[in-house]
Amino acid sequence: MNEGFSLVGFLDSWLGGAATTLIGAAMGRLMYHSLETKKGKRRFFGKELIWEIPICIGMALIGDSVAVYLELSRPVSVGVIAALAYLGPRGAEVILMNWLSRKAK
């Protein structure tokens, strides 16, 4: 597949892979933050938004590692990064524990 004609391919060539990874993670965290805002649990421009930065960076690293381990193409890996960033550390922990418990059987 020619990745140059996708949004991820464009961002990769224009900004580089690290920036694309961080943008994917930031979009995942922004989706989660927006949902929490819609539920009334947070203000959109509140102090909680600052705490999303380290979570975003950490989930970008975790998501990129998972994508490399699974040997995913670049556009798919950015989607995995965004999905894992949306789930956050607790969601990723639940997925990992379920996967490990299935693998142990």
C-alpha positions, 0 to 999 in steps of 0.5 A: 500500500502506498502510504504517501496518499494517506493522512498518516503518510502525509504527516510522516513525510511532513513532520516525521514519525515521532510527531505523527506518533505524538499527534495520534496519541494526542488525538486519542487523549483528546477524544477521551478528555472530550468525552469526560467533558461531555459527561460533566466530569471535567471542564474542557480547559481545566487543570486535568488537561495538563495531566493528559500530557504525560499520559499522552507521551507514555501511551505514544511510547507503549502504542508504538512498541505494540505496533512494532511488536505486531509488525503493523504498517505505519497508518495502522500503527498510528491508529493503534497508538490513538486507540491505546491513548484513548484507553489510557493506562488503565485500559491498556492494563486490562487488555494486557492482563486479559491477553496474558491470562489467555496466553498462560492457558 
